[in-house]
Amino acid sequence: MQPQTKQEHIVEIVSDSGEGAQKCGQTFGTISAKMGNGVWTVEIIPAEIQPPARTPSGASGIRIRLGSKEITNVGNEGDLVVAFNEQVLYSRIANGAYKEGTVVLLDNRWESDRSTEIQQMYKKAVAEFRDHGLVVHELPIHEACLKVVKDPRKGKNMFVLGMLCRIYNRDKEMGRNEIALTFAGKAEKIITSNQKLFDAGYQFAAEQLGEYFFEIPTREDRSDSPMVVTNGNTAVGLGVMASGMELVSMYPITPATSASHYLADVFPAAGGFVHQAEDEIAAIAFAIGASYAGKTACTITSGPGMALKTENIALAVMAEVPLVIVNVQRGGPSTGLPTKIEQGDLLSALYGEPGDAPKIILAAATIAECCSMVVLARKLAESFRTPVIVLTDANLATGVQPWERPELSRDMLAPPLDQSEWNSDIPAYDWDEKTGLSQRPIPGMPNGEYVLTGLSHTKQSKVSYESAENQYSATMRSRKLATLQSTLTPPNIHGDESGDMLVVGWGSTFGAIEEAVDNLRTTGEKISSIHLRFLSPLEPGLTEIFSQFKKVITIEVNYSDDINAPMITTENRRYAQLAMVLRVQTLADVDCWSAVYGHPLQPEMIGNVLQERLNQLNKKTGE
């Protein structure tokens, strides 16, 4: 039987927490990437650590989008889903994850459960799914796993991996080898058991699901360069090592924790050290101490951790200590949505500290940039004697994608510590009047000692409350950002350089925005987009770029008021965070659309919003 050719497919695996759906999907995505497909995955993680089983709120799993071209986002509605129980599907349906015709491969073990109530829930759910337009196949997955292992909960995910590898015509031996890699270091019998489950799932799909047999062609635009397949947090860890930094100090926090897990495994072999502090305040204080001593350090956290670090971030700004901070954003405020995506920390990164605390802020747009921007951040931190914040988010943190293996060079690494004698005639903060920059003495240099203080200080680092001294030092710290901006180039315009609408984005919305814009351009719409990586200072030339379009709008994953909502006026409307910054910095009438659904924005959703705004614009202008 020949497989049906599909240019792309979106697959989900949904289960209760702890059943290994994410590991299954990650492995399937890795196999697909190694076979030459474009891949993007995003994890479905419940907010609670151990949510109740068989509940919509406890849905845990993963989405895998694979195609014959580069895949940069999660896509729209799914094509096929494997569900370990029926209840977890309700939350995915509520999120608009499926369409009429989505194929559901459902474990039917609950149909004959000892509990009459569960039997009834199962029967009712299946009927509702079919009424919803889903194509449901009730399959004895649990029963088939029992023929291989005593407890299918430990291993059913590898059975499902085998099913998916057969359905999508994945190389069977590659699948078995990937399992061996996944469980490397475990007992041989564990690897063998999982491989047997994989084989059983592969055969099960061939016998039970022969009508579903697909082929996703290899990417035609695939680079001949070596590729790596990682998520964003692993890419951050690779960036730390590639930058030459030797210390990461952090406190575990979702969704940043896996970065520390990865670094704890591999960092010592690269000469690095992971310090797990007792809390977020201690983590950044430890990193500042290391940076002051001459070895620029990194601390990795999320929004609530950033809130606790604010006082020490301000200390690093005032004392001009280089520091790299990675903020893997999640839903807020407070504890908010610990496992969900949001771009809610831009304003807090900009203005979260007391007084005027200028700092450099970068935003990674791709998994590859999660690596490269950490390297860049270390260089900028040392060149400008300032903290550099790299913003990623939960979408990038858990998303898996193949990306071109970077060519490492010594230029990426931190230079050796300068321990030559310091000229005692040069003060600790010898600010250049034009640039605000200054040389940095390192403790250990003869004559290089100076008092580090978070108080207002003079060039000589002497505490001073004099009005002129405070004004001057604040001016110099701010001037550094203007100096950096003078070295930047305007952002690339995706599309034409003028038109009806310009869409502005930042962070992980990059792929979804460009896909939505491309789809609209094929229908004749005069729409383009730019994506900002520097958020402080902003990339230059924005005012001129904006002037070439009738309307400018940001698409973001943070809160903004709908102008048509009750009580909302043009005077009290709250804008999305980047829109607010752009309106202030460019004095342009920048509009916005944003949402805080807790999941990545889909291209179709963005496209519908932009089409509506274009229709309004054309109606207003009479075109």
Backbone torsions as a table, in degrees:
resi	resn	phi	psi	omega
1	MET	NA	129.3	-179.8
2	GLN	-87.9	136.6	179.5
3	PRO	-70.8	152.6	174.1
4	GLN	-79.3	135.3	179.6
5	THR	-83.1	127.5	175.6
6	LYS	-125.5	134.5	179.6
7	GLN	-73.4	-28.0	173.7
8	GLU	-161.6	158.0	175.2
9	HIS	-147.0	150.0	176.3
10	ILE	-117.0	122.9	-175.7
11	VAL	-118.6	141.2	172.4
12	GLU	-125.6	148.4	171.1
13	ILE	-124.9	121.1	-173.9
14	VAL	-128.8	135.2	-175.3
15	SER	-153.5	-175.5	166.5
16	ASP	-76.0	159.6	177.8
17	SER	-62.4	138.7	176.8
18	GLY	92.2	1.6	-178.8
19	GLU	-96.6	5.0	171.0
20	GLY	81.7	18.3	-179.1
21	ALA	-62.2	-38.8	-178.0
22	GLN	-67.8	-41.7	177.5
23	LYS	-62.2	-39.5	176.7
24	CYS	-60.6	-48.3	-178.2
25	GLY	-67.5	-39.3	177.9
26	GLN	-61.6	-42.4	-179.6
27	THR	-67.5	-41.7	177.5
28	PHE	-62.2	-42.2	177.9
29	GLY	-64.2	-39.4	179.2
30	THR	-65.2	-43.5	177.4
31	ILE	-59.5	-44.9	-178.8
32	SER	-64.4	-40.0	178.5
33	ALA	-64.9	-41.1	179.8
34	LYS	-67.9	-23.4	177.0
35	MET	-86.7	3.1	172.5
36	GLY	101.1	9.3	178.5
37	ASN	-89.3	153.7	165.2
38	GLY	-74.7	139.9	-174.3
39	VAL	-141.3	142.6	166.7
40	TRP	-142.8	131.2	175.4
41	THR	-120.5	154.3	172.0
42	VAL	-142.1	134.2	-177.5
43	GLU	-83.2	146.1	174.8
44	ILE	-107.0	107.2	-171.3
45	ILE	-121.6	126.5	176.8
46	PRO	-69.3	157.0	-177.8
47	ALA	-71.6	-31.7	-178.7
48	GLU	-89.3	150.7	179.6
49	ILE	-67.7	-44.3	178.1
50	GLN	-129.7	76.9	-179.2
51	PRO	-70.4	159.6	178.0
52	PRO	-58.9	141.3	179.6
53	ALA	-69.4	154.6	175.0
54	ARG	55.1	48.1	175.6
55	THR	-133.0	146.6	177.5
56	PRO	-57.4	-39.6	-177.8
57	SER	-70.1	-17.8	-179.4
58	GLY	-92.5	8.1	-177.5
59	ALA	-58.5	128.6	177.9
60	SER	-130.8	144.6	-179.2
61	GLY	168.7	-150.8	-174.4
62	ILE	-160.1	149.2	173.2
63	ARG	-114.0	134.4	177.9
64	ILE	-123.9	119.3	173.8
65	ARG	-106.4	121.2	179.2
66	LEU	-128.0	146.1	-175.6
67	GLY	-156.7	179.0	-178.1
68	SER	-94.0	13.5	174.1
69	LYS	-140.0	177.8	177.9
70	GLU	-63.4	132.6	179.4
71	ILE	-110.0	126.9	-172.7
72	THR	-120.3	1.0	-177.7
73	ASN	-159.6	178.6	-171.8
74	VAL	-77.6	-12.9	-179.6
75	GLY	79.1	-165.0	-175.6
76	ASN	-102.4	-128.6	-176.6
77	GLU	-74.9	148.7	-177.2
78	GLY	-74.0	156.3	177.6
79	ASP	-99.1	-33.5	-176.4
80	LEU	-148.8	137.9	178.8
81	VAL	-135.3	136.9	171.8
82	VAL	-104.9	123.3	-177.0
83	ALA	-118.7	129.4	179.3
84	PHE	-79.0	-22.2	169.5
85	ASN	-151.9	165.6	-171.4
86	GLU	-80.3	-27.1	-173.1
87	GLN	-68.9	-33.8	-176.7
88	VAL	-67.1	-17.7	-179.6
89	LEU	-72.8	-24.1	-176.4
90	TYR	-59.9	-42.3	-178.0
91	SER	-68.3	-33.4	179.1
92	ARG	-70.7	-37.9	175.8
93	ILE	-63.4	-41.4	179.4
94	ALA	-62.7	-29.9	179.3
95	ASN	-85.2	3.8	179.0
96	GLY	71.9	28.7	-174.9
97	ALA	-77.4	-19.9	-174.1
98	TYR	-124.2	161.6	-178.7
99	LYS	-125.3	171.9	173.0
100	GLU	-63.4	124.7	-177.5
101	GLY	101.9	-7.8	174.9
102	THR	-59.9	131.9	-178.2
103	VAL	-86.3	128.1	178.8
104	VAL	-113.3	119.2	174.7
105	LEU	-100.9	102.0	-168.8
106	LEU	-108.8	128.2	174.3
107	ASP	-65.9	123.7	-173.8
108	ASN	-94.0	13.6	-176.8
109	ARG	-59.0	-26.7	-175.8
110	TRP	-79.5	-13.2	177.5
111	GLU	-63.1	-32.1	-177.8
112	SER	-116.8	26.7	178.8
113	ASP	-61.7	153.6	-179.6
114	ARG	-63.7	-25.7	-179.8
115	SER	-85.2	122.4	177.4
116	THR	-62.2	-35.8	179.9
117	GLU	-62.2	-43.7	179.5
118	ILE	-66.3	-38.9	177.0
119	GLN	-58.5	-43.7	-178.9
120	GLN	-67.9	-40.1	177.3
121	MET	-60.6	-42.9	-179.3
122	TYR	-62.7	-48.8	-177.4
123	LYS	-62.3	-43.1	179.6
124	LYS	-63.5	-43.6	-177.7
125	ALA	-63.8	-44.2	-179.1
126	VAL	-61.0	-41.3	178.4
127	ALA	-63.5	-42.0	180.0
128	GLU	-67.1	-37.9	178.7
129	PHE	-62.8	-41.7	180.0
130	ARG	-68.2	-37.3	175.7
131	ASP	-63.8	-29.7	179.6
132	HIS	-74.6	-10.0	179.0
133	GLY	99.6	5.1	178.3
134	LEU	-79.7	145.3	178.1
135	VAL	-95.8	100.5	-171.1
136	VAL	-97.0	128.4	172.7
137	HIS	-115.2	114.8	178.4
138	GLU	-86.6	118.2	-171.1
139	LEU	-124.8	143.9	179.4
140	PRO	-81.3	60.5	-176.8
141	ILE	-66.8	-47.9	-179.8
142	HIS	-60.1	-45.2	-179.9
143	GLU	-62.2	-39.9	179.3
144	ALA	-66.7	-35.5	178.5
145	CYS	-67.7	-32.2	179.7
146	LEU	-61.7	-21.6	178.4
147	LYS	-74.4	-13.4	-177.5
148	VAL	-112.3	-40.4	-178.0
149	VAL	-133.6	159.3	-179.5
150	LYS	-76.5	-34.2	-177.4
151	ASP	-122.0	95.9	-178.3
152	PRO	-61.0	-20.8	178.5
153	ARG	-60.3	-30.1	176.7
154	LYS	-100.4	81.7	176.9
155	GLY	134.2	-11.2	179.1
156	LYS	-59.2	-30.1	-179.4
157	ASN	-63.9	-34.8	178.7
158	MET	-75.4	-29.3	172.3
159	PHE	-62.2	-45.6	178.9
160	VAL	-65.6	-36.0	175.4
161	LEU	-58.6	-42.8	176.5
162	GLY	-61.7	-41.7	177.1
163	MET	-57.4	-49.3	-176.4
164	LEU	-67.0	-36.6	179.1
165	CYS	-65.9	-33.6	175.3
166	ARG	-72.0	-46.0	-177.1
167	ILE	-59.8	-38.6	-176.5
168	TYR	-104.5	19.8	171.4
169	ASN	53.9	43.0	175.9
170	ARG	-79.7	152.4	179.7
171	ASP	-65.3	121.0	-174.1
172	LYS	-63.9	-43.9	-178.7
173	GLU	-67.2	-34.7	176.0
174	MET	-63.2	-38.8	177.3
175	GLY	-61.9	-44.8	179.4
176	ARG	-64.1	-40.7	179.3
177	ASN	-66.6	-36.8	179.8
178	GLU	-66.6	-35.0	175.4
179	ILE	-63.2	-42.0	178.2
180	ALA	-61.3	-38.9	177.5
181	LEU	-68.5	-40.5	-179.1
182	THR	-60.4	-40.2	-176.8
183	PHE	-104.1	22.0	178.5
184	ALA	-57.7	134.9	-178.2
185	GLY	95.2	-14.0	176.6
186	LYS	-86.0	168.7	178.4
187	ALA	-60.7	147.0	-178.0
188	GLU	-58.1	-35.9	-178.1
189	LYS	-66.6	-27.5	177.0
190	ILE	-69.3	-45.5	178.4
191	ILE	-61.7	-45.7	-178.9
192	THR	-62.2	-43.7	-179.7
193	SER	-60.7	-43.3	-179.7
194	ASN	-69.2	-34.2	176.0
195	GLN	-67.8	-36.0	177.0
196	LYS	-65.7	-40.0	176.4
197	LEU	-63.6	-41.8	177.3
198	PHE	-58.9	-47.7	179.7
199	ASP	-60.7	-41.5	-179.3
200	ALA	-64.9	-40.6	178.2
201	GLY	-66.3	-38.3	178.1
202	TYR	-61.7	-46.0	-179.7
203	GLN	-68.5	-38.0	179.2
204	PHE	-58.9	-46.2	-179.4
205	ALA	-65.8	-38.1	179.0
206	ALA	-62.7	-37.0	-176.7
207	GLU	-84.8	-40.0	-171.5
208	GLN	-95.5	-23.8	-170.7
209	LEU	-130.4	39.9	-177.3
210	GLY	-58.8	-26.5	-179.3
211	GLU	-70.6	-18.4	179.2
212	TYR	-106.1	95.5	-177.3
213	PHE	-145.2	106.2	-169.5
214	PHE	-121.7	157.3	174.8
215	GLU	-130.1	122.6	174.6
216	ILE	-101.7	110.2	-176.3
217	PRO	-58.0	152.3	175.6
218	THR	-62.8	146.3	178.6
219	ARG	-58.5	126.9	175.8
220	GLU	-72.2	-28.2	-178.6
221	ASP	-92.7	15.6	-176.4
222	ARG	-63.9	132.3	179.7
223	SER	-73.4	147.2	174.6
224	ASP	-78.7	-9.5	-179.8
225	SER	-70.5	152.5	175.8
226	PRO	-59.3	143.4	-178.6
227	MET	-117.9	156.1	169.6
228	VAL	-123.0	154.5	179.6
229	VAL	-123.7	109.1	-178.3
230	THR	-145.1	170.5	166.9
231	ASN	-93.7	177.3	-175.4
232	GLY	-67.5	-36.0	179.5
233	ASN	-66.6	-38.6	175.2
234	THR	-64.7	-39.2	177.8
235	ALA	-62.2	-38.0	175.2
236	VAL	-60.1	-44.5	178.5
237	GLY	-61.6	-41.1	176.7
238	LEU	-63.2	-38.1	178.1
239	GLY	-64.6	-39.3	177.2
240	VAL	-58.0	-47.0	-178.5
241	MET	-69.3	-40.3	-179.4
242	ALA	-66.1	-25.1	-177.7
243	SER	-78.7	-15.8	-176.8
244	GLY	87.9	0.4	174.0
245	MET	-65.7	146.0	-174.7
246	GLU	-114.4	-2.7	-177.7
247	LEU	-139.9	131.0	166.7
248	VAL	-121.1	124.2	179.4
249	SER	-117.3	120.1	-176.2
250	MET	-153.0	164.1	174.7
251	TYR	-117.5	135.6	-174.9
252	PRO	-59.4	131.8	176.9
253	ILE	-156.6	134.1	176.0
254	THR	-70.9	137.9	1.5
255	PRO	-101.4	28.6	-176.1
256	ALA	-93.6	-14.2	-167.3
257	THR	-58.8	-37.3	-175.6
258	SER	-63.1	-21.9	175.0
259	ALA	-63.8	-40.6	178.9
260	SER	-72.1	-34.7	176.2
261	HIS	-60.0	-46.2	-179.4
262	TYR	-63.6	-47.2	-178.2
263	LEU	-65.0	-36.3	178.7
264	ALA	-61.7	-31.3	179.5
265	ASP	-75.6	-39.1	-168.1
266	VAL	-115.8	-21.5	-172.4
267	PHE	-61.1	-40.8	-179.7
268	PRO	-57.4	-34.2	179.8
269	ALA	-67.9	-20.8	177.5
270	ALA	-98.9	11.0	178.5
271	GLY	84.1	15.2	-176.9
272	GLY	-102.4	174.3	-175.4
273	PHE	-142.5	128.6	174.2
274	VAL	-102.6	121.2	178.1
275	HIS	-105.6	114.8	173.9
276	GLN	-91.1	108.6	-176.3
277	ALA	-82.0	168.7	-179.3
278	GLU	-77.2	-18.2	175.5
279	ASP	-163.7	176.5	-176.3
280	GLU	-65.8	-35.3	-178.9
281	ILE	-66.8	-44.5	178.8
282	ALA	-63.9	-35.4	-178.0
283	ALA	-62.3	-47.4	-178.5
284	ILE	-73.9	-33.5	177.9
285	ALA	-63.6	-40.5	177.3
286	PHE	-61.5	-43.9	-179.7
287	ALA	-65.5	-39.8	178.2
288	ILE	-63.7	-40.4	177.9
289	GLY	-60.2	-44.2	178.4
290	ALA	-64.5	-41.6	-179.3
291	SER	-66.1	-41.1	178.1
292	TYR	-60.6	-36.0	-179.1
293	ALA	-74.2	-6.7	174.2
294	GLY	119.1	-16.0	-179.7
295	LYS	-104.7	97.7	-178.7
296	THR	-55.1	129.6	-175.3
297	ALA	-114.5	169.7	-177.7
298	CYS	-126.9	142.8	169.6
299	THR	-127.9	137.6	-174.1
300	ILE	-119.3	133.6	-174.6
301	THR	-157.3	-168.4	173.1
302	SER	-132.1	-172.8	-172.5
303	GLY	-52.6	-52.9	179.6
304	PRO	-60.8	-33.4	176.3
305	GLY	-67.1	-37.4	176.6
306	MET	-61.9	-36.7	178.9
307	ALA	-61.4	-40.3	179.6
308	LEU	-73.9	-23.5	-176.9
309	LYS	-87.6	-4.6	-169.5
310	THR	-56.4	-42.9	-176.9
311	GLU	-63.6	-40.4	-179.2
312	ASN	-75.7	-29.2	172.9
313	ILE	-62.3	-42.9	177.9
314	ALA	-62.8	-36.9	176.6
315	LEU	-61.0	-44.8	-179.5
316	ALA	-64.7	-34.9	176.6
317	VAL	-66.4	-50.1	-176.9
318	MET	-65.5	-42.9	-178.6
319	ALA	-82.8	-7.1	179.0
320	GLU	56.5	53.7	177.4
321	VAL	-100.5	124.5	177.2
322	PRO	-60.5	140.3	-178.6
323	LEU	-162.3	138.9	175.8
324	VAL	-110.4	126.0	179.5
325	ILE	-122.3	122.8	175.4
326	VAL	-104.8	121.8	179.4
327	ASN	-111.1	105.8	177.2
328	VAL	-87.4	95.8	-170.1
329	GLN	-67.0	149.6	175.6
330	ARG	-141.1	178.5	-178.0
331	GLY	-69.0	142.3	179.7
332	GLY	-138.3	-169.8	1.6
333	PRO	-83.2	-176.9	-177.1
334	SER	53.8	-138.5	179.2
335	THR	-69.4	-30.7	169.6
336	GLY	53.1	-126.2	179.2
337	LEU	-113.3	88.7	-170.5
338	PRO	-60.8	-29.4	-173.5
339	THR	-108.9	8.9	-174.7
340	LYS	-113.9	163.0	-175.8
341	ILE	-84.7	143.2	168.3
342	GLU	-161.6	151.4	172.8
343	GLN	-108.9	57.4	-168.9
344	GLY	-98.6	3.8	-171.2
345	ASP	-110.2	11.2	-178.4
346	LEU	-63.8	-49.9	-177.3
347	LEU	-66.6	-37.2	178.6
348	SER	-68.3	-35.4	176.1
349	ALA	-64.5	-38.4	-179.9
350	LEU	-73.1	-43.8	-165.9
351	TYR	-127.2	13.4	-172.1
352	GLY	-71.3	-15.2	-175.9
353	GLU	-96.4	158.5	177.5
354	PRO	-69.6	145.8	178.5
355	GLY	70.6	-162.2	-179.9
356	ASP	-93.9	114.3	-176.0
357	ALA	-129.0	73.9	-178.1
358	PRO	-67.0	139.7	179.6
359	LYS	-152.4	164.7	179.9
360	ILE	-88.9	133.4	179.4
361	ILE	-128.7	123.7	177.3
362	LEU	-114.0	154.0	177.8
363	ALA	-131.4	117.1	177.3
364	ALA	-74.3	136.0	-179.7
365	ALA	-105.3	-18.7	-178.0
366	THR	-136.4	168.3	177.6
367	ILE	-65.8	-38.1	177.1
368	ALA	-59.6	-38.3	-179.6
369	GLU	-71.6	-21.0	173.6
370	CYS	-61.4	-28.7	176.2
371	CYS	-83.7	-55.8	-171.6
372	SER	-65.6	-32.5	-177.7
373	MET	-73.1	-25.6	174.9
374	VAL	-68.8	-39.3	175.5
375	VAL	-61.6	-47.0	179.0
376	LEU	-62.5	-39.9	-177.2
377	ALA	-61.6	-40.8	179.2
378	ARG	-63.0	-43.2	180.0
379	LYS	-64.0	-44.4	-179.2
380	LEU	-66.4	-40.1	-179.3
381	ALA	-58.9	-42.5	-178.0
382	GLU	-76.9	-37.5	-178.9
383	SER	-68.1	-36.0	-174.5
384	PHE	-107.9	4.5	178.3
385	ARG	48.6	61.3	-175.3
386	THR	-157.2	158.2	170.0
387	PRO	-68.2	143.3	173.9
388	VAL	-122.5	124.3	179.6
389	ILE	-102.0	126.7	174.1
390	VAL	-106.1	117.1	-180.0
391	LEU	-93.6	120.7	165.7
392	THR	-119.4	-164.2	176.7
393	ASP	-157.5	177.5	-175.2
394	ALA	-61.7	-29.7	178.7
395	ASN	-65.1	-47.1	177.3
396	LEU	-70.8	-37.1	-174.9
397	ALA	-59.7	-42.4	-175.6
398	THR	-103.8	-12.2	179.5
399	GLY	-69.5	139.4	178.4
400	VAL	-113.9	134.8	-177.0
401	GLN	-153.1	142.3	170.8
402	PRO	-74.5	136.6	177.7
403	TRP	-143.5	155.5	-173.1
404	GLU	-64.7	127.9	-179.1
405	ARG	-62.1	123.6	-177.9
406	PRO	-70.0	146.5	174.5
407	GLU	-84.9	114.4	-176.9
408	LEU	-77.5	146.7	177.1
409	SER	-146.3	159.0	179.0
410	ARG	-65.3	-21.5	178.9
411	ASP	-64.1	-23.3	178.2
412	MET	-72.5	-27.6	-170.2
413	LEU	-79.5	152.8	173.8
414	ALA	-66.2	138.6	178.8
415	PRO	-69.4	161.3	176.5
416	PRO	-60.1	153.1	179.1
417	LEU	-64.4	133.1	175.8
418	ASP	-82.6	113.4	179.1
419	GLN	-115.7	20.3	175.4
420	SER	-70.6	164.4	-175.9
421	GLU	-66.9	134.2	179.3
422	TRP	-83.4	136.8	176.4
423	ASN	-71.0	112.6	-174.9
424	SER	-66.9	-11.9	176.7
425	ASP	-80.2	-12.9	-179.6
426	ILE	-94.2	120.5	-179.4
427	PRO	-70.3	163.3	-176.7
428	ALA	-62.1	-29.8	177.7
429	TYR	-125.1	76.8	-177.8
430	ASP	-88.4	70.0	-173.4
431	TRP	-61.2	130.9	171.9
432	ASP	-77.1	128.6	-174.7
433	GLU	-58.4	-36.1	-175.6
434	LYS	-80.0	-42.0	-170.8
435	THR	-105.5	-20.0	-175.0
436	GLY	79.6	-0.6	-176.8
437	LEU	-84.8	159.0	178.6
438	SER	-153.1	154.3	172.6
439	GLN	-69.2	156.7	-177.8
440	ARG	-119.8	116.0	172.5
441	PRO	-72.2	144.4	-179.3
442	ILE	-110.7	129.7	174.6
443	PRO	-52.0	133.4	-174.8
444	GLY	109.6	-24.7	173.0
445	MET	-67.7	132.1	171.2
446	PRO	-56.8	129.8	-177.4
447	ASN	69.6	9.2	-177.0
448	GLY	-93.9	4.3	-177.4
449	GLU	-71.6	140.5	172.4
450	TYR	-153.4	159.9	-178.5
451	VAL	-85.5	121.4	177.2
452	LEU	-84.8	129.8	-177.8
453	THR	-143.6	147.9	173.3
454	GLY	-94.4	-0.2	176.3
455	LEU	-81.9	160.4	174.4
456	SER	-59.0	135.3	-171.7
457	HIS	-143.5	166.6	178.3
458	THR	-89.5	-176.8	174.9
459	LYS	-57.8	-33.8	-177.4
460	GLN	-83.9	7.9	-177.5
461	SER	63.5	31.8	174.8
462	LYS	-95.8	133.8	-179.6
463	VAL	-59.3	131.1	-178.1
464	SER	-146.2	134.2	176.1
465	TYR	-108.3	13.5	-179.1
466	GLU	-69.9	137.5	-176.0
467	SER	-57.9	-48.1	-176.4
468	ALA	-65.6	-38.3	-179.9
469	GLU	-65.6	-42.3	-180.0
470	ASN	-65.9	-42.1	178.4
471	GLN	-61.9	-43.1	-176.8
472	TYR	-66.0	-46.4	-177.7
473	SER	-66.3	-38.2	177.1
474	ALA	-63.6	-39.2	178.4
475	THR	-63.3	-42.1	-179.0
476	MET	-66.7	-40.2	179.4
477	ARG	-65.5	-37.0	179.0
478	SER	-73.0	-34.7	-175.7
479	ARG	-63.7	-26.1	179.5
480	LYS	-59.1	-37.5	179.3
481	LEU	-67.1	-39.8	177.3
482	ALA	-64.6	-36.8	178.2
483	THR	-64.4	-44.1	178.1
484	LEU	-62.5	-45.0	-178.4
485	GLN	-60.5	-31.8	-179.1
486	SER	-65.6	-16.6	179.4
487	THR	-95.4	-7.0	-175.6
488	LEU	-89.5	162.6	176.1
489	THR	-111.3	156.0	177.5
490	PRO	-60.4	153.9	180.0
491	PRO	-68.1	151.5	175.9
492	ASN	-70.3	139.9	177.4
493	ILE	-95.3	123.4	176.5
494	HIS	-88.2	101.6	-175.1
495	GLY	116.9	-157.0	-179.0
496	ASP	-77.5	157.3	-177.0
497	GLU	-81.8	-3.0	174.9
498	SER	-150.6	162.0	-179.5
499	GLY	163.8	-160.3	-177.8
500	ASP	-81.0	-39.6	-172.7
501	MET	-141.9	138.7	172.3
502	LEU	-117.4	126.0	178.1
503	VAL	-100.7	130.7	-179.5
504	VAL	-115.8	129.4	178.5
505	GLY	-134.3	173.9	174.8
506	TRP	-153.2	155.1	176.4
507	GLY	72.4	-149.7	-168.4
508	SER	-74.0	-2.5	176.2
509	THR	-76.3	-2.9	-174.4
510	PHE	-48.8	-58.1	-174.9
511	GLY	-64.9	-41.8	-178.4
512	ALA	-66.5	-40.0	179.2
513	ILE	-65.0	-47.8	-177.8
514	GLU	-64.4	-36.5	177.6
515	GLU	-65.5	-42.0	178.7
516	ALA	-64.0	-42.9	179.6
517	VAL	-64.2	-43.1	179.2
518	ASP	-61.7	-40.9	179.1
519	ASN	-62.9	-40.5	179.3
520	LEU	-70.1	-35.0	179.6
521	ARG	-66.1	-31.3	178.5
522	THR	-68.1	-19.8	177.6
523	THR	-92.2	2.2	177.0
524	GLY	99.7	2.2	-179.7
525	GLU	-71.9	141.6	-180.0
526	LYS	-93.1	79.3	-173.6
527	ILE	-133.3	141.1	179.0
528	SER	-137.0	175.6	179.2
529	SER	-147.8	155.7	168.3
530	ILE	-131.5	155.0	179.6
531	HIS	-131.6	122.5	-173.2
532	LEU	-91.5	133.2	174.3
533	ARG	-103.8	-33.3	175.8
534	PHE	-97.0	121.0	179.9
535	LEU	-110.1	-17.5	171.8
536	SER	-154.7	107.1	-3.4
537	PRO	-74.0	158.8	175.6
538	LEU	-70.4	153.5	175.6
539	GLU	-64.9	145.6	-174.8
540	PRO	-75.9	167.4	173.0
541	GLY	82.6	7.8	-175.1
542	LEU	-67.7	-39.7	-179.4
543	THR	-58.7	-43.9	179.3
544	GLU	-67.0	-43.0	178.8
545	ILE	-61.5	-46.2	-178.1
546	PHE	-61.0	-34.7	-175.5
547	SER	-67.0	-14.9	-177.9
548	GLN	-88.1	1.0	-177.8
549	PHE	-126.7	146.2	-180.0
550	LYS	-68.9	-31.9	-178.0
551	LYS	-142.3	139.3	175.5
552	VAL	-120.7	132.6	-177.1
553	ILE	-142.1	138.2	173.9
554	THR	-96.3	147.6	171.6
555	ILE	-116.5	120.5	-173.1
556	GLU	-141.7	161.5	175.6
557	VAL	-108.6	64.6	170.3
558	ASN	-150.9	177.7	-170.7
559	TYR	-82.2	143.2	167.5
560	SER	-150.5	154.5	178.3
561	ASP	-79.0	140.8	169.9
562	ASP	-78.0	124.9	-175.6
563	ILE	-60.7	-22.6	-179.0
564	ASN	-93.1	3.2	-178.5
565	ALA	-75.5	154.9	177.3
566	PRO	-56.0	141.5	176.6
567	MET	73.7	-7.3	-176.0
568	ILE	-90.4	130.5	177.1
569	THR	-126.4	173.3	177.6
570	THR	-65.7	-20.0	-178.7
571	GLU	-88.0	-31.5	-176.5
572	ASN	-107.0	-0.2	-178.5
573	ARG	-61.9	133.9	174.6
574	ARG	-93.8	125.8	-177.9
575	TYR	-91.2	160.2	171.9
576	ALA	-61.7	159.2	-164.9
577	GLN	-67.0	-46.6	177.9
578	LEU	-65.9	-38.1	178.5
579	ALA	-58.4	-41.4	179.9
580	MET	-62.2	-43.7	179.9
581	VAL	-64.9	-43.8	-178.3
582	LEU	-66.3	-37.2	178.6
583	ARG	-62.5	-40.0	179.9
584	VAL	-70.5	-45.5	-172.1
585	GLN	-76.9	-30.9	-176.3
586	THR	-109.4	-12.7	-175.2
587	LEU	57.6	24.6	176.8
588	ALA	-94.6	154.8	179.7
589	ASP	-81.8	78.2	-177.5
590	VAL	-87.3	120.7	177.5
591	ASP	-88.4	177.0	179.9
592	CYS	-154.1	155.7	165.1
593	TRP	-139.5	131.5	-179.2
594	SER	-148.5	164.9	-179.7
595	ALA	-151.9	151.0	178.1
596	VAL	-125.9	55.2	179.3
597	TYR	-73.0	-16.6	-178.7
598	GLY	90.6	1.8	176.6
599	HIS	-133.0	160.4	-177.1
600	PRO	-60.2	147.2	177.4
601	LEU	-72.2	138.2	-179.3
602	GLN	-94.8	145.7	-179.7
603	PRO	-54.4	-40.6	-179.0
604	GLU	-64.8	-40.1	177.8
605	MET	-61.7	-46.5	178.7
606	ILE	-63.5	-43.7	-179.4
607	GLY	-60.4	-40.5	179.1
608	ASN	-63.6	-42.0	178.8
609	VAL	-63.3	-46.9	-178.0
610	LEU	-66.3	-37.2	177.7
611	GLN	-63.5	-40.8	178.1
612	GLU	-62.8	-43.2	179.8
613	ARG	-67.7	-36.3	176.4
614	LEU	-64.8	-41.2	178.1
615	ASN	-61.4	-42.2	178.3
616	GLN	-64.1	-40.9	180.0
617	LEU	-64.6	-45.3	-179.7
618	ASN	-65.2	-36.5	178.1
619	LYS	-66.2	-39.4	-178.5
620	LYS	-67.3	-38.6	-178.2
621	THR	-88.7	-3.5	176.9
622	GLY	76.9	18.4	-179.5
623	GLU	-95.5	NA	NA
